[in-house]
Amino acid sequence: MAETLNMRALSSSLPRSFNEGGKNREGYRKSQEQVGNSQMYDEKAMDEALRRCMRLGYATIPEFMIFSGLKRNSAKAYLDSLCKGEHPRLWKVRESRRWLYFPKKNSTTE
């Protein structure tokens, strides 16, 4: 019990940043990388991931997940968003149980 009191006294005398050690209030370590789907809003990183996926001439959702770091639903939503709009960059084709995303001929992702 005396050791516990000494530890509390010691920890209260240390600076607050030293006590936390890079952790949030729940005790988990703070990530230095982008968390969740925040990388989805980095257009440059997503373009690079899409370019790396297109090495076979098309992209698939699992392959885009690997290069972009997104989860399945977010990767699908991002690729689907590139297929919509007035000037879509991709078009998708269903082959068996997967979707293939091909670049448009006038697109710059080729």
Biopython code that builds the backbone (N, CA, C, O; Angstrom):
import numpy as np
from Bio.PDB.StructureBuilder import StructureBuilder

atoms = [
    (1, "MET", "N", (0.826, -1.192, 0.000)),
    (1, "MET", "CA", (0.000, 0.000, 0.000)),
    (1, "MET", "C", (0.866, 1.249, 0.000)),
    (1, "MET", "O", (0.540, 2.238, -0.657)),
    (2, "ALA", "N", (1.962, 1.203, 0.733)),
    (2, "ALA", "CA", (2.865, 2.349, 0.777)),
    (2, "ALA", "C", (3.494, 2.586, -0.595)),
    (2, "ALA", "O", (3.740, 3.726, -0.990)),
    (3, "GLU", "N", (3.755, 1.468, -1.327)),
    (3, "GLU", "CA", (4.327, 1.610, -2.665)),
    (3, "GLU", "C", (3.337, 2.297, -3.602)),
    (3, "GLU", "O", (3.735, 3.102, -4.444)),
    (4, "THR", "N", (2.049, 1.981, -3.459)),
    (4, "THR", "CA", (1.019, 2.594, -4.283)),
    (4, "THR", "C", (0.964, 4.095, -4.031)),
    (4, "THR", "O", (0.856, 4.879, -4.973)),
    (5, "LEU", "N", (1.039, 4.495, -2.776)),
    (5, "LEU", "CA", (1.018, 5.910, -2.444)),
    (5, "LEU", "C", (2.249, 6.620, -3.011)),
    (5, "LEU", "O", (2.148, 7.740, -3.511)),
    (6, "ASN", "N", (3.407, 5.969, -2.932)),
    (6, "ASN", "CA", (4.622, 6.566, -3.479)),
    (6, "ASN", "C", (4.525, 6.722, -4.992)),
    (6, "ASN", "O", (4.972, 7.732, -5.536)),
    (7, "MET", "N", (3.948, 5.740, -5.678)),
    (7, "MET", "CA", (3.798, 5.813, -7.122)),
    (7, "MET", "C", (2.858, 6.953, -7.505)),
    (7, "MET", "O", (3.105, 7.671, -8.474)),
    (8, "ARG", "N", (1.781, 7.114, -6.739)),
    (8, "ARG", "CA", (0.842, 8.208, -7.024)),
    (8, "ARG", "C", (1.517, 9.558, -6.823)),
    (8, "ARG", "O", (1.327, 10.478, -7.619)),
    (9, "ALA", "N", (2.292, 9.673, -5.773)),
    (9, "ALA", "CA", (2.995, 10.931, -5.506)),
    (9, "ALA", "C", (4.010, 11.207, -6.610)),
    (9, "ALA", "O", (4.172, 12.350, -7.038)),
    (10, "LEU", "N", (4.695, 10.159, -7.072)),
    (10, "LEU", "CA", (5.676, 10.315, -8.129)),
    (10, "LEU", "C", (4.995, 10.702, -9.441)),
    (10, "LEU", "O", (5.462, 11.591, -10.153)),
    (11, "SER", "N", (3.887, 10.025, -9.756)),
    (11, "SER", "CA", (3.219, 10.304, -11.028)),
    (11, "SER", "C", (2.576, 11.687, -11.034)),
    (11, "SER", "O", (2.458, 12.305, -12.092)),
    (12, "SER", "N", (2.161, 12.179, -9.874)),
    (12, "SER", "CA", (1.557, 13.515, -9.846)),
    (12, "SER", "C", (2.616, 14.605, -10.003)),
    (12, "SER", "O", (2.299, 15.721, -10.413)),
    (13, "SER", "N", (3.880, 14.285, -9.675)),
    (13, "SER", "CA", (4.928, 15.296, -9.807)),
    (13, "SER", "C", (5.504, 15.340, -11.224)),
    (13, "SER", "O", (6.179, 16.307, -11.576)),
    (14, "LEU", "N", (5.250, 14.309, -12.047)),
    (14, "LEU", "CA", (5.752, 14.284, -13.419)),
    (14, "LEU", "C", (4.898, 15.165, -14.313)),
    (14, "LEU", "O", (3.719, 15.375, -14.025)),
    (15, "PRO", "N", (5.465, 15.679, -15.384)),
    (15, "PRO", "CA", (4.664, 16.475, -16.332)),
    (15, "PRO", "C", (3.546, 15.627, -16.935)),
    (15, "PRO", "O", (3.686, 14.411, -17.068)),
    (16, "ARG", "N", (2.461, 16.260, -17.290)),
    (16, "ARG", "CA", (1.282, 15.556, -17.799)),
    (16, "ARG", "C", (1.595, 14.777, -19.080)),
    (16, "ARG", "O", (1.115, 13.656, -19.247)),
    (17, "SER", "N", (2.388, 15.351, -19.979)),
    (17, "SER", "CA", (2.694, 14.676, -21.239)),
    (17, "SER", "C", (3.496, 13.396, -20.993)),
    (17, "SER", "O", (3.369, 12.436, -21.753)),
    (18, "PHE", "N", (4.318, 13.370, -19.946)),
    (18, "PHE", "CA", (5.102, 12.186, -19.637)),
    (18, "PHE", "C", (4.187, 11.066, -19.129)),
    (18, "PHE", "O", (4.388, 9.897, -19.456)),
    (19, "ASN", "N", (3.192, 11.430, -18.336)),
    (19, "ASN", "CA", (2.261, 10.436, -17.793)),
    (19, "ASN", "C", (1.462, 9.752, -18.897)),
    (19, "ASN", "O", (1.264, 8.538, -18.864)),
    (20, "GLU", "N", (1.009, 10.521, -19.862)),
    (20, "GLU", "CA", (0.146, 9.967, -20.891)),
    (20, "GLU", "C", (0.926, 9.104, -21.862)),
    (20, "GLU", "O", (0.401, 8.098, -22.339)),
    (21, "GLY", "N", (2.154, 9.463, -22.167)),
    (21, "GLY", "CA", (2.981, 8.645, -23.030)),
    (21, "GLY", "C", (2.409, 8.445, -24.419)),
    (21, "GLY", "O", (2.573, 7.374, -25.002)),
    (22, "GLY", "N", (1.738, 9.454, -24.963)),
    (22, "GLY", "CA", (1.195, 9.326, -26.310)),
    (22, "GLY", "C", (-0.083, 8.509, -26.363)),
    (22, "GLY", "O", (-0.411, 7.937, -27.402)),
    (23, "LYS", "N", (-0.800, 8.448, -25.265)),
    (23, "LYS", "CA", (-2.036, 7.675, -25.237)),
    (23, "LYS", "C", (-3.224, 8.604, -25.071)),
    (23, "LYS", "O", (-3.108, 9.687, -24.498)),
    (24, "ASN", "N", (-4.380, 8.162, -25.584)),
    (24, "ASN", "CA", (-5.592, 8.953, -25.372)),
    (24, "ASN", "C", (-6.184, 8.605, -24.014)),
    (24, "ASN", "O", (-5.600, 7.805, -23.283)),
    (25, "ARG", "N", (-7.300, 9.171, -23.666)),
    (25, "ARG", "CA", (-7.824, 9.004, -22.302)),
    (25, "ARG", "C", (-8.327, 7.597, -22.014)),
    (25, "ARG", "O", (-8.481, 7.233, -20.848)),
    (26, "GLU", "N", (-8.592, 6.783, -23.061)),
    (26, "GLU", "CA", (-8.994, 5.401, -22.835)),
    (26, "GLU", "C", (-7.786, 4.493, -22.623)),
    (26, "GLU", "O", (-7.946, 3.322, -22.276)),
    (27, "GLY", "N", (-6.573, 5.022, -22.828)),
    (27, "GLY", "CA", (-5.369, 4.242, -22.603)),
    (27, "GLY", "C", (-4.793, 3.623, -23.859)),
    (27, "GLY", "O", (-3.771, 2.941, -23.793)),
    (28, "TYR", "N", (-5.422, 3.842, -25.003)),
    (28, "TYR", "CA", (-4.895, 3.290, -26.245)),
    (28, "TYR", "C", (-3.859, 4.223, -26.839)),
    (28, "TYR", "O", (-3.960, 5.443, -26.712)),
    (29, "ARG", "N", (-2.868, 3.645, -27.484)),
    (29, "ARG", "CA", (-1.820, 4.430, -28.103)),
    (29, "ARG", "C", (-2.381, 5.196, -29.291)),
    (29, "ARG", "O", (-3.155, 4.654, -30.079)),
    (30, "LYS", "N", (-1.989, 6.456, -29.416)),
    (30, "LYS", "CA", (-2.442, 7.260, -30.548)),
    (30, "LYS", "C", (-1.708, 6.822, -31.803)),
    (30, "LYS", "O", (-0.498, 6.594, -31.779)),
    (31, "SER", "N", (-2.432, 6.710, -32.879)),
    (31, "SER", "CA", (-1.837, 6.282, -34.137)),
    (31, "SER", "C", (-1.127, 7.451, -34.805)),
    (31, "SER", "O", (-1.636, 8.571, -34.824)),
    (32, "GLN", "N", (0.043, 7.180, -35.347)),
    (32, "GLN", "CA", (0.781, 8.199, -36.071)),
    (32, "GLN", "C", (0.328, 8.258, -37.529)),
    (32, "GLN", "O", (0.583, 9.248, -38.214)),
    (33, "GLU", "N", (-0.336, 7.218, -38.004)),
    (33, "GLU", "CA", (-0.812, 7.142, -39.378)),
    (33, "GLU", "C", (-2.217, 7.711, -39.459)),
    (33, "GLU", "O", (-2.832, 8.048, -38.447)),
    (34, "GLN", "N", (-2.713, 7.811, -40.692)),
    (34, "GLN", "CA", (-4.087, 8.247, -40.867)),
    (34, "GLN", "C", (-5.000, 7.126, -40.390)),
    (34, "GLN", "O", (-4.727, 5.949, -40.626)),
    (35, "VAL", "N", (-6.076, 7.496, -39.721)),
    (35, "VAL", "CA", (-6.954, 6.525, -39.092)),
    (35, "VAL", "C", (-8.269, 6.459, -39.833)),
    (35, "VAL", "O", (-8.763, 7.469, -40.334)),
    (36, "GLY", "N", (-8.839, 5.261, -39.903)),
    (36, "GLY", "CA", (-10.143, 5.089, -40.530)),
    (36, "GLY", "C", (-10.100, 5.401, -42.001)),
    (36, "GLY", "O", (-9.198, 4.950, -42.708)),
    (37, "ASN", "N", (-11.049, 6.156, -42.466)),
    (37, "ASN", "CA", (-11.138, 6.472, -43.882)),
    (37, "ASN", "C", (-10.677, 7.888, -44.182)),
    (37, "ASN", "O", (-11.043, 8.451, -45.214)),
    (38, "SER", "N", (-9.882, 8.469, -43.299)),
    (38, "SER", "CA", (-9.430, 9.839, -43.532)),
    (38, "SER", "C", (-8.529, 9.927, -44.757)),
    (38, "SER", "O", (-8.441, 10.979, -45.389)),
    (39, "GLN", "N", (-7.847, 8.806, -45.101)),
    (39, "GLN", "CA", (-7.006, 8.828, -46.300)),
    (39, "GLN", "C", (-7.841, 8.902, -47.569)),
    (39, "GLN", "O", (-7.311, 9.206, -48.639)),
    (40, "MET", "N", (-9.138, 8.630, -47.467)),
    (40, "MET", "CA", (-10.024, 8.679, -48.621)),
    (40, "MET", "C", (-10.132, 10.107, -49.169)),
    (40, "MET", "O", (-10.450, 10.295, -50.343)),
    (41, "TYR", "N", (-9.875, 11.097, -48.339)),
    (41, "TYR", "CA", (-9.993, 12.493, -48.758)),
    (41, "TYR", "C", (-8.677, 13.053, -49.285)),
    (41, "TYR", "O", (-8.614, 14.210, -49.699)),
    (42, "ASP", "N", (-7.627, 12.233, -49.270)),
    (42, "ASP", "CA", (-6.347, 12.626, -49.845)),
    (42, "ASP", "C", (-6.340, 12.190, -51.307)),
    (42, "ASP", "O", (-6.025, 11.043, -51.624)),
    (43, "GLU", "N", (-6.691, 13.120, -52.188)),
    (43, "GLU", "CA", (-6.886, 12.792, -53.600)),
    (43, "GLU", "C", (-5.603, 12.269, -54.249)),
    (43, "GLU", "O", (-5.653, 11.383, -55.102)),
    (44, "LYS", "N", (-4.479, 12.808, -53.851)),
    (44, "LYS", "CA", (-3.204, 12.388, -54.431)),
    (44, "LYS", "C", (-2.907, 10.922, -54.081)),
    (44, "LYS", "O", (-2.466, 10.156, -54.938)),
    (45, "ALA", "N", (-3.150, 10.536, -52.826)),
    (45, "ALA", "CA", (-2.897, 9.161, -52.390)),
    (45, "ALA", "C", (-3.856, 8.186, -53.073)),
    (45, "ALA", "O", (-3.462, 7.080, -53.442)),
    (46, "MET", "N", (-5.110, 8.595, -53.242)),
    (46, "MET", "CA", (-6.079, 7.719, -53.902)),
    (46, "MET", "C", (-5.759, 7.553, -55.382)),
    (46, "MET", "O", (-5.932, 6.465, -55.931)),
    (47, "ASP", "N", (-5.294, 8.616, -56.034)),
    (47, "ASP", "CA", (-4.891, 8.509, -57.440)),
    (47, "ASP", "C", (-3.698, 7.570, -57.598)),
    (47, "ASP", "O", (-3.634, 6.793, -58.550)),
    (48, "GLU", "N", (-2.763, 7.647, -56.666)),
    (48, "GLU", "CA", (-1.595, 6.760, -56.711)),
    (48, "GLU", "C", (-2.020, 5.307, -56.488)),
    (48, "GLU", "O", (-1.524, 4.410, -57.170)),
    (49, "ALA", "N", (-2.921, 5.069, -55.552)),
    (49, "ALA", "CA", (-3.413, 3.707, -55.306)),
    (49, "ALA", "C", (-4.147, 3.172, -56.532)),
    (49, "ALA", "O", (-3.994, 2.003, -56.884)),
    (50, "LEU", "N", (-4.932, 4.008, -57.174)),
    (50, "LEU", "CA", (-5.660, 3.593, -58.376)),
    (50, "LEU", "C", (-4.687, 3.301, -59.515)),
    (50, "LEU", "O", (-4.873, 2.342, -60.265)),
    (51, "ARG", "N", (-3.660, 4.120, -59.643)),
    (51, "ARG", "CA", (-2.667, 3.896, -60.696)),
    (51, "ARG", "C", (-1.944, 2.572, -60.493)),
    (51, "ARG", "O", (-1.701, 1.843, -61.455)),
    (52, "ARG", "N", (-1.600, 2.256, -59.250)),
    (52, "ARG", "CA", (-0.924, 0.995, -58.951)),
    (52, "ARG", "C", (-1.839, -0.202, -59.182)),
    (52, "ARG", "O", (-1.367, -1.278, -59.549)),
    (53, "CYS", "N", (-3.134, -0.028, -58.974)),
    (53, "CYS", "CA", (-4.099, -1.112, -59.201)),
    (53, "CYS", "C", (-4.269, -1.434, -60.673)),
    (53, "CYS", "O", (-4.548, -2.576, -61.037)),
    (54, "MET", "N", (-4.104, -0.449, -61.503)),
    (54, "MET", "CA", (-4.396, -0.594, -62.929)),
    (54, "MET", "C", (-3.279, -1.285, -63.716)),
    (54, "MET", "O", (-3.226, -1.161, -64.939)),
    (55, "ARG", "N", (-2.401, -1.996, -63.046)),
    (55, "ARG", "CA", (-1.282, -2.615, -63.766)),
    (55, "ARG", "C", (-1.744, -3.696, -64.741)),
    (55, "ARG", "O", (-1.043, -3.974, -65.714)),
    (56, "LEU", "N", (-2.890, -4.307, -64.511)),
    (56, "LEU", "CA", (-3.449, -5.293, -65.441)),
    (56, "LEU", "C", (-4.447, -4.668, -66.409)),
    (56, "LEU", "O", (-5.004, -5.358, -67.263)),
    (57, "GLY", "N", (-4.670, -3.377, -66.277)),
    (57, "GLY", "CA", (-5.627, -2.700, -67.146)),
    (57, "GLY", "C", (-6.982, -2.523, -66.505)),
    (57, "GLY", "O", (-7.858, -1.875, -67.078)),
    (58, "TYR", "N", (-7.172, -3.083, -65.334)),
    (58, "TYR", "CA", (-8.423, -2.928, -64.594)),
    (58, "TYR", "C", (-8.113, -3.020, -63.104)),
    (58, "TYR", "O", (-7.037, -3.466, -62.706)),
    (59, "ALA", "N", (-9.059, -2.596, -62.300)),
    (59, "ALA", "CA", (-8.915, -2.668, -60.844)),
    (59, "ALA", "C", (-10.067, -3.475, -60.272)),
    (59, "ALA", "O", (-11.165, -3.498, -60.828)),
    (60, "THR", "N", (-9.804, -4.128, -59.167)),
    (60, "THR", "CA", (-10.860, -4.820, -58.423)),
    (60, "THR", "C", (-10.919, -4.215, -57.022)),
    (60, "THR", "O", (-9.984, -3.542, -56.589)),
    (61, "ILE", "N", (-12.001, -4.456, -56.332)),
    (61, "ILE", "CA", (-12.159, -3.904, -54.980)),
    (61, "ILE", "C", (-11.089, -4.441, -54.031)),
    (61, "ILE", "O", (-10.464, -3.642, -53.334)),
    (62, "PRO", "N", (-10.844, -5.757, -53.967)),
    (62, "PRO", "CA", (-9.800, -6.235, -53.038)),
    (62, "PRO", "C", (-8.411, -5.679, -53.342)),
    (62, "PRO", "O", (-7.648, -5.375, -52.426)),
    (63, "GLU", "N", (-8.086, -5.549, -54.609)),
    (63, "GLU", "CA", (-6.789, -5.006, -54.977)),
    (63, "GLU", "C", (-6.679, -3.524, -54.577)),
    (63, "GLU", "O", (-5.641, -3.081, -54.086)),
    (64, "PHE", "N", (-7.753, -2.776, -54.792)),
    (64, "PHE", "CA", (-7.751, -1.367, -54.404)),
    (64, "PHE", "C", (-7.680, -1.222, -52.886)),
    (64, "PHE", "O", (-7.079, -0.276, -52.378)),
    (65, "MET", "N", (-8.290, -2.153, -52.167)),
    (65, "MET", "CA", (-8.214, -2.134, -50.700)),
    (65, "MET", "C", (-6.759, -2.230, -50.233)),
    (65, "MET", "O", (-6.350, -1.537, -49.302)),
    (66, "ILE", "N", (-5.989, -3.091, -50.886)),
    (66, "ILE", "CA", (-4.593, -3.296, -50.496)),
    (66, "ILE", "C", (-3.784, -2.028, -50.706)),
    (66, "ILE", "O", (-3.043, -1.608, -49.817)),
    (67, "PHE", "N", (-3.919, -1.419, -51.872)),
    (67, "PHE", "CA", (-3.090, -0.260, -52.200)),
    (67, "PHE", "C", (-3.552, 1.028, -51.523)),
    (67, "PHE", "O", (-2.740, 1.919, -51.271)),
    (68, "SER", "N", (-4.842, 1.135, -51.229)),
    (68, "SER", "CA", (-5.343, 2.376, -50.636)),
    (68, "SER", "C", (-5.412, 2.341, -49.116)),
    (68, "SER", "O", (-5.383, 3.389, -48.470)),
    (69, "GLY", "N", (-5.504, 1.144, -48.538)),
    (69, "GLY", "CA", (-5.641, 1.033, -47.088)),
    (69, "GLY", "C", (-7.068, 1.224, -46.604)),
    (69, "GLY", "O", (-7.296, 1.354, -45.401)),
    (70, "LEU", "N", (-8.029, 1.243, -47.511)),
    (70, "LEU", "CA", (-9.437, 1.406, -47.137)),
    (70, "LEU", "C", (-10.072, 0.057, -46.834)),
    (70, "LEU", "O", (-9.591, -0.986, -47.276)),
    (71, "LYS", "N", (-11.148, 0.094, -46.081)),
    (71, "LYS", "CA", (-11.952, -1.111, -45.848)),
    (71, "LYS", "C", (-12.791, -1.386, -47.093)),
    (71, "LYS", "O", (-12.866, -0.548, -47.991)),
    (72, "ARG", "N", (-13.420, -2.558, -47.148)),
    (72, "ARG", "CA", (-14.131, -2.992, -48.346)),
    (72, "ARG", "C", (-15.229, -2.019, -48.776)),
    (72, "ARG", "O", (-15.272, -1.610, -49.936)),
    (73, "ASN", "N", (-16.111, -1.647, -47.857)),
    (73, "ASN", "CA", (-17.228, -0.768, -48.228)),
    (73, "ASN", "C", (-16.745, 0.607, -48.693)),
    (73, "ASN", "O", (-17.314, 1.188, -49.618)),
    (74, "SER", "N", (-15.702, 1.121, -48.055)),
    (74, "SER", "CA", (-15.176, 2.424, -48.453)),
    (74, "SER", "C", (-14.487, 2.347, -49.809)),
    (74, "SER", "O", (-14.623, 3.258, -50.625)),
    (75, "ALA", "N", (-13.748, 1.266, -50.057)),
    (75, "ALA", "CA", (-13.091, 1.092, -51.351)),
    (75, "ALA", "C", (-14.130, 0.973, -52.463)),
    (75, "ALA", "O", (-13.969, 1.553, -53.536)),
    (76, "LYS", "N", (-15.197, 0.216, -52.200)),
    (76, "LYS", "CA", (-16.267, 0.060, -53.195)),
    (76, "LYS", "C", (-16.961, 1.397, -53.448)),
    (76, "LYS", "O", (-17.234, 1.747, -54.596)),
    (77, "ALA", "N", (-17.244, 2.136, -52.393)),
    (77, "ALA", "CA", (-17.902, 3.431, -52.539)),
    (77, "ALA", "C", (-17.030, 4.406, -53.324)),
    (77, "ALA", "O", (-17.537, 5.164, -54.151)),
    (78, "TYR", "N", (-15.719, 4.391, -53.069)),
    (78, "TYR", "CA", (-14.823, 5.296, -53.780)),
    (78, "TYR", "C", (-14.759, 4.940, -55.265)),
    (78, "TYR", "O", (-14.856, 5.821, -56.120)),
    (79, "LEU", "N", (-14.595, 3.647, -55.573)),
    (79, "LEU", "CA", (-14.533, 3.234, -56.975)),
    (79, "LEU", "C", (-15.860, 3.495, -57.685)),
    (79, "LEU", "O", (-15.878, 3.901, -58.847)),
    (80, "ASP", "N", (-16.970, 3.261, -56.982)),
    (80, "ASP", "CA", (-18.284, 3.546, -57.576)),
    (80, "ASP", "C", (-18.466, 5.038, -57.837)),
    (80, "ASP", "O", (-19.096, 5.428, -58.819)),
    (81, "SER", "N", (-17.912, 5.871, -56.955)),
    (81, "SER", "CA", (-18.045, 7.323, -57.153)),
    (81, "SER", "C", (-17.276, 7.783, -58.396)),
    (81, "SER", "O", (-17.644, 8.778, -59.020)),
    (82, "LEU", "N", (-16.211, 7.062, -58.754)),
    (82, "LEU", "CA", (-15.455, 7.403, -59.954)),
    (82, "LEU", "C", (-16.187, 6.972, -61.227)),
    (82, "LEU", "O", (-15.830, 7.393, -62.328)),
    (83, "CYS", "N", (-17.210, 6.134, -61.070)),
    (83, "CYS", "CA", (-17.992, 5.677, -62.225)),
    (83, "CYS", "C", (-19.204, 6.560, -62.479)),
    (83, "CYS", "O", (-19.880, 6.402, -63.495)),
    (84, "LYS", "N", (-19.486, 7.480, -61.578)),
    (84, "LYS", "CA", (-20.686, 8.317, -61.685)),
    (84, "LYS", "C", (-20.300, 9.738, -62.063)),
    (84, "LYS", "O", (-19.126, 10.108, -62.058)),
    (85, "GLY", "N", (-21.307, 10.515, -62.387)),
    (85, "GLY", "CA", (-21.082, 11.926, -62.669)),
    (85, "GLY", "C", (-21.120, 12.235, -64.148)),
    (85, "GLY", "O", (-21.357, 11.362, -64.983)),
    (86, "GLU", "N", (-20.881, 13.492, -64.449)),
    (86, "GLU", "CA", (-20.932, 13.947, -65.832)),
    (86, "GLU", "C", (-19.750, 13.426, -66.650)),
    (86, "GLU", "O", (-19.904, 13.086, -67.823)),
    (87, "HIS", "N", (-18.565, 13.365, -66.023)),
    (87, "HIS", "CA", (-17.366, 12.868, -66.696)),
    (87, "HIS", "C", (-16.742, 11.756, -65.845)),
    (87, "HIS", "O", (-15.765, 12.004, -65.138)),
    (88, "PRO", "N", (-17.290, 10.533, -65.901)),
    (88, "PRO", "CA", (-16.740, 9.452, -65.068)),
    (88, "PRO", "C", (-15.344, 9.038, -65.532)),
    (88, "PRO", "O", (-15.048, 9.042, -66.727)),
    (89, "ARG", "N", (-14.501, 8.685, -64.580)),
    (89, "ARG", "CA", (-13.134, 8.250, -64.895)),
    (89, "ARG", "C", (-13.070, 6.754, -65.157)),
    (89, "ARG", "O", (-12.187, 6.292, -65.880)),
    (90, "LEU", "N", (-14.004, 5.981, -64.575)),
    (90, "LEU", "CA", (-14.009, 4.525, -64.699)),
    (90, "LEU", "C", (-15.370, 4.037, -65.166)),
    (90, "LEU", "O", (-16.365, 4.756, -65.065)),
    (91, "TRP", "N", (-15.410, 2.822, -65.673)),
    (91, "TRP", "CA", (-16.680, 2.134, -65.894)),
    (91, "TRP", "C", (-16.511, 0.721, -65.344)),
    (91, "TRP", "O", (-15.419, 0.155, -65.407)),
    (92, "LYS", "N", (-17.581, 0.154, -64.808)),
    (92, "LYS", "CA", (-17.459, -1.140, -64.160)),
    (92, "LYS", "C", (-18.259, -2.202, -64.893)),
    (92, "LYS", "O", (-19.304, -1.935, -65.487)),
    (93, "VAL", "N", (-17.725, -3.422, -64.828)),
    (93, "VAL", "CA", (-18.328, -4.576, -65.485)),
    (93, "VAL", "C", (-18.377, -5.708, -64.469)),
    (93, "VAL", "O", (-17.407, -5.951, -63.751)),
    (94, "ARG", "N", (-19.496, -6.388, -64.415)),
    (94, "ARG", "CA", (-19.635, -7.521, -63.510)),
    (94, "ARG", "C", (-19.102, -8.768, -64.213)),
    (94, "ARG", "O", (-19.580, -9.127, -65.289)),
    (95, "GLU", "N", (-18.132, -9.417, -63.619)),
    (95, "GLU", "CA", (-17.615, -10.671, -64.148)),
    (95, "GLU", "C", (-17.697, -11.707, -63.041)),
    (95, "GLU", "O", (-16.976, -11.632, -62.046)),
    (96, "SER", "N", (-18.586, -12.674, -63.229)),
    (96, "SER", "CA", (-18.823, -13.715, -62.240)),
    (96, "SER", "C", (-19.249, -13.069, -60.907)),
    (96, "SER", "O", (-20.315, -12.458, -60.835)),
    (97, "ARG", "N", (-18.430, -13.200, -59.864)),
    (97, "ARG", "CA", (-18.815, -12.668, -58.556)),
    (97, "ARG", "C", (-18.073, -11.390, -58.195)),
    (97, "ARG", "O", (-18.135, -10.958, -57.044)),
    (98, "ARG", "N", (-17.389, -10.785, -59.121)),
    (98, "ARG", "CA", (-16.630, -9.569, -58.790)),
    (98, "ARG", "C", (-16.855, -8.480, -59.828)),
    (98, "ARG", "O", (-17.268, -8.732, -60.960)),
    (99, "TRP", "N", (-16.567, -7.265, -59.394)),
    (99, "TRP", "CA", (-16.661, -6.109, -60.280)),
    (99, "TRP", "C", (-15.267, -5.757, -60.777)),
    (99, "TRP", "O", (-14.308, -5.726, -60.006)),
    (100, "LEU", "N", (-15.169, -5.493, -62.072)),
    (100, "LEU", "CA", (-13.927, -5.007, -62.664)),
    (100, "LEU", "C", (-14.135, -3.544, -63.043)),
    (100, "LEU", "O", (-15.131, -3.197, -63.677)),
    (101, "TYR", "N", (-13.210, -2.705, -62.660)),
    (101, "TYR", "CA", (-13.279, -1.271, -62.952)),
    (101, "TYR", "C", (-12.235, -0.948, -64.014)),
    (101, "TYR", "O", (-11.034, -1.088, -63.781)),
    (102, "PHE", "N", (-12.705, -0.515, -65.182)),
    (102, "PHE", "CA", (-11.832, -0.180, -66.301)),
    (102, "PHE", "C", (-11.750, 1.328, -66.457)),
    (102, "PHE", "O", (-12.732, 2.031, -66.215)),
    (103, "PRO", "N", (-10.582, 1.837, -66.861)),
    (103, "PRO", "CA", (-10.485, 3.293, -67.111)),
    (103, "PRO", "C", (-11.201, 3.655, -68.395)),
    (103, "PRO", "O", (-11.231, 2.875, -69.346)),
    (104, "LYS", "N", (-11.776, 4.846, -68.412)),
    (104, "LYS", "CA", (-12.362, 5.372, -69.647)),
    (104, "LYS", "C", (-11.226, 5.673, -70.622)),
    (104, "LYS", "O", (-10.099, 5.933, -70.201)),
    (105, "LYS", "N", (-11.513, 5.639, -71.899)),
    (105, "LYS", "CA", (-10.467, 5.871, -72.908)),
    (105, "LYS", "C", (-9.888, 7.275, -72.841)),
    (105, "LYS", "O", (-8.700, 7.461, -73.104)),
    (106, "ASN", "N", (-10.705, 8.272, -72.492)),
    (106, "ASN", "CA", (-10.214, 9.652, -72.414)),
    (106, "ASN", "C", (-9.695, 10.001, -71.023)),
    (106, "ASN", "O", (-9.439, 11.170, -70.735)),
    (107, "SER", "N", (-9.536, 8.990, -70.149)),
    (107, "SER", "CA", (-9.096, 9.235, -68.777)),
    (107, "SER", "C", (-7.580, 9.349, -68.711)),
    (107, "SER", "O", (-6.870, 8.846, -69.582)),
    (108, "THR", "N", (-7.091, 10.014, -67.670)),
    (108, "THR", "CA", (-5.641, 10.194, -67.479)),
    (108, "THR", "C", (-5.046, 9.122, -66.578)),
    (108, "THR", "O", (-3.854, 9.191, -66.277)),
    (109, "THR", "N", (-5.825, 8.125, -66.130)),
    (109, "THR", "CA", (-5.307, 7.114, -65.214)),
    (109, "THR", "C", (-4.633, 5.961, -65.940)),
    (109, "THR", "O", (-4.108, 5.063, -65.282)),
    (110, "GLU", "N", (-4.625, 5.946, -67.263)),
    (110, "GLU", "CA", (-4.031, 4.840, -68.007)),
    (110, "GLU", "C", (-2.537, 4.846, -67.908)),
    (110, "GLU", "O", (-1.876, 3.978, -68.480)),
]
sb = StructureBuilder()
sb.init_structure("model")
sb.init_model(0)
sb.init_chain("A")
sb.init_seg("    ")
for serial, (resi, resn, name, xyz) in enumerate(atoms, 1):
    if name == "N":
        sb.init_residue(resn, " ", resi, " ")
    sb.init_atom(name, np.array(xyz, "f"), 0.0, 1.0, " ", f" {name:<3s}", serial, name[0])
structure = sb.get_structure()
